[in-house]
Amino acid sequence: MTSISQILSATPDRAALIDSLKNYISKKRQEIYDLHKDGASGLYIVTRITSLTDKIISEFYDHEVSKYESSHNIPLKDRCSVIAVGGYGRGELNPFSDIDIMFLYREDAKDAVESISTNILYLLWDLRYNIGHSVRTIEDCIKISGTDFTARTAMMESRMITGSESLSEEFQKTFMEKVIDRNVRAYIDERLKNMRERYKQFGTSIYLVEPNVKEGKGGLRDIHCLRWVTIARYRIDTLTEFHKQGYITKVGYQELTDAKDFLLKVRNELHFHANKASDVLTVEDQLRNAKLFGYTDEPHRLGVESFMKDYYMHASHIHDISTRAIEKALPVQKWKKGLDSITSRFVKPCYVLTKDTIHVPDRYQDVFFSDGKNAVYLFYLSLIHHLKISTHTMSMLYRNSSKVSNELYRSPDINKIFRMILSWPQGVAETIREMHRVKLLQKLIPEFERISCYASYDYYHKYTVDEHSFLAVQMAEELLDSHSYIAKVYKEIKRKDLLNLALLLHDAGKGSGEDHSVRGSRIAERVARQLSFSDEETGLLVLLIQHHLIMPNTAFRRDLSDYKVILLIAGLVAKPEVLKKLFILSYADIKAVGPETWNEWKENLLSDLYYKVMEELAGTRAIYSEEEMIVKIKKEIGEKLCLIHPPAWLDEQLQDMETRYLLITAPEKIMNHLHMINKLKMEPEEKVLVDVTLDKGMAEFTIYTYDNITPGLFSKIAGVLAAAGYNILDVQVFTTKKGIVVDSFHAQDPYPEGVSSQLRQVTVKKHIGEVLLGTTNVESLFGKYANKLPKRKTITIATQTKVEIDNESSDDFTIIDVFTADKQGLLYVITKTIFELGLSVFSSKIATHVEQIVDVFYVKELSGHKITEPERITEIKNRLLDAIEEYQKM
């Protein structure tokens, strides 16, 4: 193959030169890409890309220097260098990453370097390289490093590409003496501060469902930070040398090296696939990477789940080892050492407690590891004294975890300490998370090992199962500082240890292929026996875990006005104290899924369910017959509206209302509905009225019209809202005896803030009227709204569609549950099919879990009866499944 120097010398035409260079680089990149596809390591690929880039820049430099020296008769051998800085300086260029270079020169070569650098940069820009550049003297570098933190860090990783070696060495020596060796502690403090700020921006947890491979917690940037600190503190610029000099153990070095290579390989693939820098490991990327890296599906675990488990394991190694090493590198001031020695105290058999930390001195390590109880007691002392376990001690415990028996869970004394930890009023979540980091929790609860770093691929949970469990405990603990209704319930719970253990174990059954609630309840029973819980306590723990989904599933999928639903849960829990624990478990479980999973709508529904069940258990529910309730409601409404509407008219309207409507609708809403019904009747030209009420991003659209205005009213209204991007949460459908329709749709606004939200509501109201009056149709609206909505990610993993018919949960209605992958317009397809099946919808609840939906419809036959014939049930299920499958293929 023709070399770069030959191309530069033999191609005088600029356009032809660029084409020839592009062809050369394209072939070299293809060779590297083929190596990547064939399984080359991440480090090897970035090294090859760096070497190629070095060669290109060196050849360009030599060519331009030769031209300049010939034309100006000035030797430049010892007057300038090209220096790689930043990631390029580390020698770790991923595909399409930015290339940062510095043209370093002596003062008498300024004109020459400015000319040469300009020619080189224009060539690189024409070749579509992303170049960051600077042209500086050594004095410039020292000056800018004093004020620019980013520039200082980039120059710490400088590496000569070509040019004067003596100039490069002089720069390295001067920079180290005048910049790096000064204020080392301040620099490390600034690095730690920068890490914390970065975590806030890119995610405070390693265990995000779509992590940032470079900037996220446990990402490559954490290794970069460690390198910067080791350069500043020890003048060591490689992990290999860091290990050789004893600052990191052999195990730690291997874990960090393996993790770095894994993440580099993942990042290489992200960049190759996107044809640009791309660092977020999306769900689609995970599926592709898992397949490329040879992960295959197993009976109870997807290949992509195994891939992500490895990713989280490597990321946790990077974060833990880097953080400990950086904190250990902080120079300790003499006065602090003296103060610690004065204020510290010794706790038998091997602990030293200072003002800020607790640690085990090296001389007591043999004592510490002589009894597994000492490791668990270390965390108990840390918890009750609010002290952080020192970085050195955590590292020592992690490094020697094999010295701690795997049989800890068999010791009554150790289990007693563990129960004391679980019983502590605050700080339990962080304590058990830290125990997990050093593999101690897994020795107390062996079943926890299966869910460690396990990503449950349901697109609903934002974190791995273990991190989700710790967050659930944390969400409950944070209620201590709240004054909400839920917090009041939490503070009333007496046995926090039982609740904390239920939160910790509620998803422990995942990853086995079996129903995780059933398997989790068996794990809970074993752990309860291990911790010497009584039979009653064990039964309570088992119940909480086996039924930890019943309250959310009921609150979000069932009609809470149906007394049978309330009795079902009341019969299950039997006692107020059990209900309180189940309520908090449900709340914390949802809250720990992700930052956006809890909202006011869910809070109101779950709290309403809790309140109604508690009334039943406490015997405080007012007992009225249905007739007495109707009389009471009509009287209240009549008294409040008698001065606005004639009593005779009010009586007539209330007589026309369905009994169910009067029983489940708040009197205030009924009064508003009556105002709108009166307006509909008083304005004959208005066939459709739409009223919108707003509250914190939620919108309630109430439509008033006549039942004979158009067939399929419910599906058409749902279609308009879906086309406009509203996420429908629940629906109530009512028709008076005289054919007046009052349909209420409670929905989330895709853009809840600002004037645009109000304008969109006006447009949606207009479109609802047009669709019902037949001047436009739902299908055309999907096209109109298509480019105005937030872009939704498409997840390409198969989701099984299920249709279930429930005739047990309600005495009056048949309930249709639809489970499937979400897609814009799908709700309209489902509701349209229900209409075509000749079914009447009376209420509906829709729950969207990221890209999966659960649509629930309370229906009857047009005759007013439930659906009971087996043939009819089969017909409904098949028609819905066919309609959904056909639409999903489009």
N, C-alpha and C positions, 0 to 999 in steps of 0.2 A: 504494500500500500504506500502511496505517495506520502511523504512526511509533511508536517505543517510548514517547516522551513522551505521545503521545495515549492509548496503552494504559494507562500508569501513572495518567493523570489521570481517565480515563473508566471505570475498572473498580474499584469499591470492594471487591467481593467477592474475598477472597484466592484461592480455588480458581479462580474465573473468570479472575482476573488471571494466575495461573501458566499456565493453559491458553492464554490469548491470547499470552503471551510465548513459550511453547513453540512455538506455531504460527508465530509471526513468525520465531523463530530457525531452526526447521526449514526454512522456505522459503529463508531466506538461505543455510543450509548446503547445501541442494540445488543452489542456483545455483552455489556454489563447487565442489561435487562435479561438476556437469556441465562446468564449465570444466576441471577436472582430467581428466575422461574424454575431453575434446576435445583434450587435449594441451598444456594450459597448463604453463608452466614451474613447477618446484618452488618457486622463490623467489616467483613471483607468487601462488601459492596460499597460502603461509604469510603473505604480506603481506596478502592479502584476509582471511584468518582473524583476523590481528592487528587489522586495521582494524575488523572486525565486533565483536570483543571490546572494543576501545577504545570504540566507539560505545555498546555495551550498558552498560559500566561508567560511562561519562561521563553517560549519560542517567539511570542509577540514582542517581548521585552528585548531579547537579543537582536531581533530584526530592526526594531526601532532605534536601539542604541547604536547599532552598526551604521544605520543610515545617518543618524545625527553626528556621530563621530567623523564620518567621511565628509559630510557637507560642512561641518564647522571646524574640523581638524582639532577637536578637543577630546582628550581621553577621559572617560567617565568610570573607569574600572573601580575605583575606591570611593566614589562620590555619591552613589545611590544604590538603593536596594528596593525590592518589592517584598512587602511583608504581609503575610496572611494574618488576619485577626479574627476574633470571635470564633464561631463554629468552624470556619474554614481554617483558622489557626490551630484548632484542636485536631484537624485532619479528619473531621467527621462530616463530610458533605453528603446529605441525602439528595436524592434526585430533585432537581428544580429548586433547591434551597438557595437563599441569598448568598452571594459571595462578597465578603468584606475584605478589601485590600487597602494597604497604606503604602504610598510611595514615600520612602524615607530618603532624605538627601542632606548633603552638607550645604551650607549657605552659599558657597561659590558655584553650586550646580543648579541653582533655582530655575533659571530660564530653561536650561536643558531638560530638567525633570518635568516642568510644566508642559513643555512641548511633547515630550515622549509619553507622559501619562495621558495627555489628551488624545493622542493617536491610538493608544492601546484601548482606552475606555470606549472610544467611538467604535472600534472593531468589536469589542465585547457587547456593546449595546446593539449593534447591527445583527449580532448573532443571538439576540434575545436573552442574554444573561441578565439576571437581576443583580446589579452591582452596587455595593456600598463602598465609597472610596474617600480617601483623604490624602493630602499631600503635605508632609510635615517634616520639620527638622526634629532632632532629639529634644531641643529646648521647647519646641511647640508641644511635643508629647508630654513633657513633664508639666508644663503650664496647664494644659487642658485637663490632665488627670487630677489636678488639684481641685477642680470645680465640677467636672462631669463624671458622675459615678459610672454611667454606662460605658463611656469611652475608656475609663480606667480599667474596668473589668475586661473589655474587649482586648486591650493591649496587653493584659496579663497573659493572654493566650497567644501571643504573637509567635510567628514562625516564619523564618526567611524562606521565600520561594526561589528568588534568584537575585543576583547583584553582588554587592560588596559584603563579604562575610565579616570583615573587620568593623564596618559600620554597624551591621546588625548586632554583633557581639557588644560593641560599645553602648548601643541602645539598651540591650538587655541588662547590662551591668548597671548603667546609670538609672534606668527605670526601677530596678529592684532596690537600689540604695536610697533613691530620693522619693520613691512613691510607695512601694510595697512594704518596706521595712518600717514605715512610719505609721503610727496609729492603727496597729493591727487589730486591737480589740474593737475600736470604733468601726473598722471595716467589716469585721465578722458580725457585729451587732446590726450593722446596716444590711448585711446579707440576710440575716434571720428575719429582720423586719420586712425586707423585700419578699421573702418566701411567704410570710403570712399574708401579705397583700395579694400576692399571686394566687394563693389558695382561695381567697375571698372572690377573686375574679373568675377563676376557672373551676372552682368546686372544692369545698372544704373536706370532701371525702375521697379516698382512693376508689371507693366502690360504686362509682356512678355507672349507670347503664351505658352511657356514651362518653367515655373519658377522653380527655385531651392528652394524647400520647407524649407531647412535648412539655406543655405548661402545667398540666394537672398535677395534683398531689400524687407522688410516686412516679411522675413522668421523668423524661430525660433531663429536664431542667434541674431536678434535684441532684443528679449526678454532677451536672455542670457546677452547681453551687458548691458541692463538696470539693471539686477540683480547684475552684477559685480560692476557697478557704485554705486548702492544703498548700497552694502556692504562696499565699500571704503568710501563713503561720509557720510552715516548715520548709518552704522553697522546694516543694515536691510537686511535680506536674503530671505524674502518671499514677494510676491505681496500682500498677505493678510495684513501683518504688515505694508507694505508701504501705503496701503489704510487706515488702522486704524489710522496711525499717520498723516493723512491729506495731504500727498504728491501727492495723486491722487484722483480724484473725484469718487463718487459712479458709475457714468456712465462710466467713463474711466476704472475703475477697472473691471466692468462687461464686457465691450467691449474687454479688453485685455484678461481676463480669457476665454471668449467664443472663441476668436480668437486662443488663445494658444491651447485650447482643439481641435478645428477644425483642425488645422495644425498638431497636434500630431496624430490625427486619420488618416489623409491623409498619414502622414509619416509611420505610422504603416502598413497601407495597402501596400505602396510601398515596404517596407522591407519584409513583409510576402510574397508578390507576387514574388519578385525577389529572395527570399531565401538568401538575403545578404543586406548590407547597400546600399540604392539607393535613391537619394534625388531629382532627376529631375522629375517633373510632366509632362511626355510626353503626347502627344495627346492620345495614346492608354491607358495610365494610367487614363487620365481624363474620358474617356468613361467608363472604368471599375469602377472607383470610383463613378461616377455619378449614375450608376446603383446600386451599392452596398449600397450607402447611401440614396437610395429611390427617386432620382430625376427622374421625368418622362417628356416625351415630351408633349408640349402644342401646340395649333394650330399655334402660331407664334414664338415659341421658343423651341429649343431642350433642353432636360433634362441636357445635358452636358453644355450647355450655362448657364443655371441657376446655376449649380454647380460651374462653373468658376466665375460667377458673385459674388457668395458668397465667393469664395476663395479670389478674389481681394478685396472685402470689408473687410474681416478679415485681409488680409495682409496690407491694408492701415491703418487700426486701429493700428496694431502692430507698423508700421513704425512711424506714426504720434505721437502716445502717447509716445513711447519709446524715439524718438528723442527729443521731447519737454522736457520730464522728465530728460533726460541726460544733455541737455543744461542748464536746470534750476538748475541742481545740481552743475554746475561749480562754485567754490568759486570766488566771485568778489573781486578783489584787491582794497584796500582802495583808492589808488591814482586814479584808474579809476572812482570810484564812485565820487570822488571830481572833476575830470575833466569833467565828464558828467554833474554834477550839474552846472558847470561854463559855459559850451558850449551849453547846451540844451536850447531850446526855445519853448514857448507855442504857439500853433495855435488853435484858437477858433474852436469849442466850448470845445474840450476835448483831444487834441493831444499834446504829448511832443516829439519833434524831437531832437535826439542827433547826435553825429558824425556818428554813425553806424546804429542806429535803430530809429523806430518810435513806440510809444506805447501809450496806454490809461491807465493812473494811476487808481488804484482801486477806488479812491474817486470820479472819474468822470464816473463810470460805469453807474449810473442811467441816467446821461445826454446822454451818448453814446447811450444807448438803447431806449431813448425817441423818437428818429427819425431814421427810417431805412436809411435815406440819409447818416447818419454819418458812417455807416459801409462801404458803397460804397466809400465815400469820403476818408476813411482811406486808401483804396487801391490806389486811385488816387494820394494821397500825397506820398505814398510809391513809386509809379511809377515815378513821375516827379522829386522827390528828390533823386532817386536811393538809398533808404533806405530799409533795411529789417524790416518787422514788427516783433516786439519782440515775443519770444516764449510764454511769459506769455499772451500777448494780443491775439495771435492766439489761444491759449488754451482757454482763456476766451470767445472768439467769438464762437469757435466750441462748447464749453460746453453750451453756452446760445443761440445757433442758433434759438431755439424756440421763443426767445424774438424778433427776427427780423421777421417782417411781411412777410407772403407768397405772399403778394400783391405788392411787390416792383415794379414789372413790370408795374404797373398801374400809377406810379408817373412820371409826366413829368420832374420834377427836377432831380429825380434819373436817369432817362433815359438820360438826358443831360450829367450827369457825366459819365455814362457808355459809351456814344458816345465819350467823351473826352479820355477815357481810350483806346478805340478801335482806335482812331486817332493818338495816340502817336507814334513817329517814331521807338522806340525800347523798349523792355521789356514787350510787351503786352502779349506774350505767358506765361511767368512766372507769371505775375499778374493774369491772368484769371485762371491759374492752381491753384494758391493759393486761389483765391476766391471760386473755386470749392471745395477745401479741407475743407473749413469751411461752405460749403453748401449755399454760397451766390450766386454763379452763377446760381444755380438751381432756386433761387427765382426771378432772373432777366429774365431767360429763362426757364420757367417751363418744356418745352419739353426736356430739357437736362437731366432731372432726369431719363428718360427711358434708355438713353444710358450710364449712369454712371456705371462704372465697368461692362459694357456689352461686352462680348467676342463674336465677330462675327465669327462664326465657318465656315470660308471659307478656312482655312489653308493658306491664302495669307497674311493677316494682322498679324503682330507680336505683336500688342498691342491691348488693349481694345479700343472701339470706342471713348470714351472720351479722353483718352491719345493720340490716333492717331490724334484727332482734334487739341489738344494743340501742338503736335509736328509739325503739318502742318503749324500752325502760326509761330512756331519757325524756321522751315526750310526756310520760306519766309523771316523772319527778318534777318537771318544769311547772306542773300544775300547782305546786306548793307556793309559787310566787304569783299565781293568778287569782283573780277574784270572780271568775266566771261561774256559771251554774255547774259546769262539768268539774271545775276545780273544787267546788263545795262538796260534790259527791266524793271526789278522790280523798279529800281531807277527812271524810267520815269513815273511811275504810280502816279497820283495826289491824288486820294482818297484812302488812305490806310485803312480807317475805313471800307469802303465797302468790300475791299479785305479781311481784317481780319475777318469780320463777315461771309463772304462766306466760308473762311477756317474753321471757328469755327462750322458752321452749315452744311457743305457739306454732312456729314453722319448722321445728326440728325434724319433722317427718318428711320434709321435701327431698326430692332427688332419688326416691326409691321406686317410683312407678305406682306405688299404692296411694290411696287417698291420704294426703298428708295429715289431715285432722285425725284420722283413725290411727295411723302409725304414730303420730305425735302423742296421742293419748296413752299409748302403750309405753312410750319412752317416759312420759310424765309419771306413770304409775311406778316404773322402776326407780326413777330418780327420787320420787316421794318416799319409797320404802328405804332407799339408801340414806335419805336425810332424816329417817325415823319419824316421819309424819304419822299421825294417827290415821285410822281407817277413814274417819270422817274428812280429815284434811286431804287425804289422798284422793278420795272420791270427788271432792270439790275441785282439786287441781285437774283431774282427768276430765271432769265436766267442762271446765273452762276451756281447755285446749280442744277437746273433741267438738265443741260447739262455738268456737271463737268467731265463726262467720255468721252465726244465726241472726244476731241483731242487725248488722249491716245489710245482710241479704233481705231481711224482713222490712227494715226501714226504707230501703231504696227500691225494693221490687214489689212490695205488697201494699195494699190499701189499708192504712192504719185506722180507718173508721170501721173496719170489719172487726167486730168484737172477738170473733173466732181466732184471729191472728194474735190478739193480746193474750187470750187464754192459753194458746199454744206455748208461748214463752213463759208465762206465769207458771204453768204446770211443770215446765222443764226446770226452772231455777228454784222454785218453791219458797226461797227465803230472800228477804230484802238484801242481806249482806252479800249473797251470791250474785244477785242482780247488779249491785254496785260494782263488784269486781268485773263482771262481764261487760258492763257498760264502759268502764275505763279501759279494759282490754281492747274493746272494739274501737274506741276513740284513738288510743295510742297506736294501734295496728294501722289504721288508715293514715294517721298523721305521719307515721314513719315511712310510708311508701315513697313520698316525695314532697317537695315544697308546695306543689299546686293541687294535691289530692284532697285537701280538707277545705271546705268552704261553708258559708253560712247555711246554704240549702241542706247540706249533709248534717250540719250541727243541729239544725232545727228538727229534721226528721228523726235523727237518732235520739235526741233529747225528748221529743214527743213520744216516741216509743217507750223510752225508759220511764217517763212520767206516767203513762197509761198502765204499764205493767206494775209499777210500784203502787199505784192506786189500787190495783186489783189485789196485790199481795198484802197491802196494809189494811185492806177493807174500808178504804176511804172513798171509793168511787160512789158517786151519787146514784142511787137505784131509782130510775124512773122507767115506766113503761114507754113504749114507742109513742103511744097516743098522748101520754102526759108530756113528753118532750116536744111533740109537735105543737100542742096547745101553748106551752111555755114560750117556744120560739116565736110563734105567730103573735102572741100577746106583746112580747118585747118589741118586735118590729112595728106592730100597729101603734104602740104608744109613742115610738120615736118618729114615725113618719105621718102621723094623723094630721099634722098641721101643714104638710106638704102635698099629700095625696088624699083624695076622698077615702074614707074608711071602706065604703062599699067596693071601690076599685081595688084597694089593697087586699080585701078579703077574697075578691075574685081571682086576683093574680096568685095569691098564696094557695088557694084551692087548686089552681092549675099546676102548681109545682109538684114534682115527684117527691115522695116521702124521703127517698135516699138523699136527694139534693138538700132538703131542709135539715136533715140530720147531720150531714158532714160538712156543710158550708157555714163559715162563721157569719153570725148575724150582720156584721158590718158589711161583709161582701154581698150578702143577699140584698141589703138596702141599696147598695151601689148598683147591683144588677137591676133592681126594680126601677131606679132612675133611668137607666139606659133602655130598658124595655119600654118605658113610657115614651122616651124620646123616639124610639123606633116606630111606635104606633102613631105618634103625633106628626111624624114626617113621612107620609106615605111614599114620597119619591125616593127616600133612603131605604134601600133594600138590605144593606149591610152596614153595620156600625162596628168599628174596631176601637177598643179602649186599651191603652198601654200604661201600666204602672211600673216604676223602676225602683230597684233597691240594690246597690253595691254590685253592679255588673250583671244583675239578674233582671230580666224583663218578663212581665206577665201580660200576654196578649189575650184579651177576652173578646170573642167575636159574637155579635148579636145579629141574628138573621132568621129566616124562615126555613123550615125543614124541606120545603118543596122547591127551593131556589135552584138546586142542582144535585144530581146524584153524587155520592162519595164526598160529602162535605169534609169529614174528618181528614181523609187522606189528602185532599187538595190544600187544606190549610197547613197541614204538616209539611206538605211539599213546598209551599211558598217559603215557610220559615227555614226549611233545610237548604233550599236554593240560596237563601240570603246568608247562610253560614251560621245560623243560630243553632246551638246545641240544646235540643229539647230535653227537659228533665222529667216533667210529668204533665199529664193532661187530664182534665175533667170534662166530660161531655154530658150535657143535660138538654132535654127537650120538654117543654111544657105540654100540657094536654091539648093546647090549641096550636101547637106546631111552632112555637118560638124557640129557637136554638140559643143556648148560652154555653159556648165552648171556651174553656180557659187553658192556655198553653203557657207553662212556666219554662223559660229558656235562658241560656247563657248567651250574652252578646259577644260576638267575635272581636269587636272593638268597643269595649265598654266605656271608654273615656271620651270626653270632649263633645264638640258641636256635631261632629260627623255621626256620632251615635244617634243623636236626636233626628238628624236629617234622614238617616237610614230607616229609623222607625216610621217616619212619615211615608217614605217610599214603600216600605213593607206593608203598611196599612192599606195604601193605595193598591198594591199588587194583590193583596188578599181579596179586596172588593172586586177587582177586575177578573180574577180567576173564578170567583163564585158567580159572577154575573155573565161569565162566558166570553168576555172580550179579549182574553188572552188565556194561555194554558201554562201549566207548571213546567212542562218540558222546555218551553222557550225561555223561562226565567232562569233555568240552570245555565243556559248559555249567556244570558245577560250579566249574571253575577260572577261568572267563572273567573274573570281577571281582576275582580275587585276584592277577593277574599285572601286571607293569609295563606301562603303556600303550605300545604300539608305534606308531610313526608309519607312516602308509600313504602310499606314494609312487605317484603316479598316472601315471607315465610307462610306456609300453609296454616290456616286456622280452621279447625273443624266446625262446620255449621251444624247446630242442633236446634230442633224445635220440640219443645215439651208441652204437653197438655196436662194441666193441673185442675182436677175437679174436687180436691180434698181441702184446699186452704180456704175456700169460700163456699158458703151455703147458697149464695145467690148467683154467682158468676162462674164461668169457665175461664181459667187463666191460661193464656198462651205466653210461653217464655221462648224468646228467640235469641240464640247465642251465635254470633258470627263475626267475621272481620268487618271493620267499619269501612265505609266508602261513601263519598259524597252522593246523596240522592237515594241511598239504600232505604232509608226510613220511608220515603215516598213509595218505593216499590213494595215494601211490606204492607203498608197501610192500604195501598191500592188493591193488593191481592186479597186482603181481609175483606174489603168492601165487595170485591167481585165474588167472594165466597158466600156472600149474603149474610154476613155477621154484623151485629151492631156493637160498636166499641163504646164502653161507658167510662173507662178511665185507662190511663196508660202511664208507665214509668220507663224512662230510658236512662241507662247508665252506660257511659263510655269509659272504658279503661284503655287509654292511649289509643291503640288501633283495633280494639275489640269492643263490641257492644253487647249489652243485654237489654233487649226490648221486651217489655211486659205489657200485655193487653188484657183487660177485663172485658169479656165479651159475652153476648147471648145470641141465640138464633133470632131471626126477625119475629118469630112467634113469641119471644120473651122468655124462652126456656134455656137452660144450660145445655151444653153439647154432651150427650151421653152415649149415642150410638157408636159402637166401635168402627163401623165403616165410615161414618162421618168424620170421626177423629183422624182416621188414617188419611182420608181425602184432604183434610185441612193441612196436616203435616206435610204430605207429599207436594201439594200445590205451593206451599210456602218454601219448601226446600228447593223445588224446581225454579221458582221465580228468583230466589236469592242466588242460586248457582248460575243461572243464566246471566243475571246482572253483574255478578262478580267477574265473569269472563269477558265482559265488554271493555 
